[in-house]
Amino acid sequence: MTTGPHIPQERKLVTAIPGPKSQAFIERRSAAVSAGLGMSFPVLVEKAGGGIIVDVDGNSIIDMGAGIAVVNVGNSADRVVENVQNQVAAFTHTCFMVAPYMGYVEVCEALNRLTPGTGKKKSALFNSGAEALENAVKIARRFTKREAVVVFEHGYHGRTNLTMAMTAKNMPYKDGFGPFAPEFYRMPMAYPYRWPGGPEKCAEEALDVVIHKIEKELGADRVAAIVIEPIQGEGGFVVPPKGFIKGLSDFCTKNGIVFIADEVQTGFARTGSMFACDDEGVVPDLMTTAKGIAGGLPLAAVTGRADIMDSIHVGGLGGTYGGSPVACAAALGAIATIEEEKLVDRANHLGSIMSDALNAMKKKYPIVGDVRGRGAMQALELVLAGSDEPNPAALTSIVKYCQQKGVLILSAGTYGNVIRLLPPLVMPDHLLKEALQILDEAVAQAQ
């Protein structure tokens, strides 16, 4: 497998974390960078590849975050680097809408081929997941000539004004930043662990509630789009039970509503299929992608039914940097890596290792309330022992322990109590198992 820079795939600590050079950097960062930007892991990165991040103090850290599901193919993957170097040497920018280039078209062709469904599809490229979501909403409203958009509890769709209206969690994403865009309506999410009627009834009951609220409170004929993450990301890796996503899609089809799947975090082999919608054979009308699309370069897309994508007037979509030639070159390298190295299969293999380890933790430790996820997208929900009350204090303790041991893990969840694991899909087994062993120790000490 390609591991980018040829970095030894082993955890190694030569200083405490943060080390002296990283501490000096943190002081410099604090003086220059807005305090509004957080920092999950207090080191200065020097290089990264495979499943390892190396900091300036020489510490080799196991990366269980992949840049929030961005470097699915690993940092600086060989095909990505080669494509980018060749493209930079040729030209860096013309703006596709001014003087077009082949890379943009090739990425759209790949997306049209890879995304669910066999019907005629088209794509448009943008810079970020939030920008893709904004454009998907624009397209849906123009196509349907309706304004209302349905979103879900625990959902996350971005930090721009319109996508903050779509995002559920107030802190830190929305607090003090309003007023927000109108005509967004939040519905209950099918969250099996926390569904009042229990996980067995979650799919049917949640679907009934959502459809009832749309029909009675909004009017289905007013709804332009239903937007949902097939597995919620920032909301805590909430995996809706089988039937819920399919039921929403069918409801959209019956009522002329555009079904938009936000696959920004779940896309590009992350969940053990190319896209999470593939798990139930759901074919969205529109799909948004970003993160894993380009091996670390900023790129995003809206892909969907050709008639919907072509309903926009000429000039109605675009942006100066959308579909940058350099990012497109990276995307073609990342997609080739996923396909040629069979990273969909690899995600399932890594997922099996993670699921076994996390479920073993659930049996041992009463603060582990739930284990969930698919493929290489897995999570632990932490609770107060003997209850389902969220336990954010345990999460803080676990993250700190892992950090000190040289393992980068990420938090998530509306209640600040979910550990999410997103290893690069090229991570070797031994590194993943070592990270999981350290996570086990971290959970044990947080009891």
VENQUI-V961927 format. One record per helix or strand. SS is the DSSP state (helix for helix, strand for strand). FROM is the first residue (numbers start at 1). LEN is the number of residues. If there is no record, write none. Layout:
# VENQUI-V961927
ss->SS from->FROM len->LEN
ss->SS from->FROM len->LEN
This chain:
# VENQUI-V961927
ss->strand from->12 len->1
ss->helix from->20 len->13
ss->strand from->45 len->5
ss->strand from->52 len->4
ss->strand from->60 len->4
ss->helix from->66 len->4
ss->helix from->78 len->13
ss->helix from->102 len->13
ss->strand from->121 len->6
ss->helix from->129 len->16
ss->strand from->148 len->5
ss->helix from->161 len->6
ss->strand from->184 len->4
ss->helix from->192 len->3
ss->helix from->199 len->20
ss->helix from->220 len->3
ss->strand from->223 len->6
ss->strand from->231 len->1
ss->strand from->239 len->1
ss->helix from->244 len->12
ss->strand from->258 len->5
ss->helix from->276 len->5
ss->strand from->286 len->4
ss->helix from->291 len->3
ss->strand from->300 len->6
ss->helix from->306 len->4
ss->helix from->325 len->16
ss->helix from->343 len->22
ss->strand from->368 len->7
ss->strand from->377 len->7
ss->strand from->390 len->1
ss->helix from->392 len->13
ss->strand from->407 len->2
ss->strand from->410 len->3
ss->strand from->418 len->4
ss->helix from->429 len->17
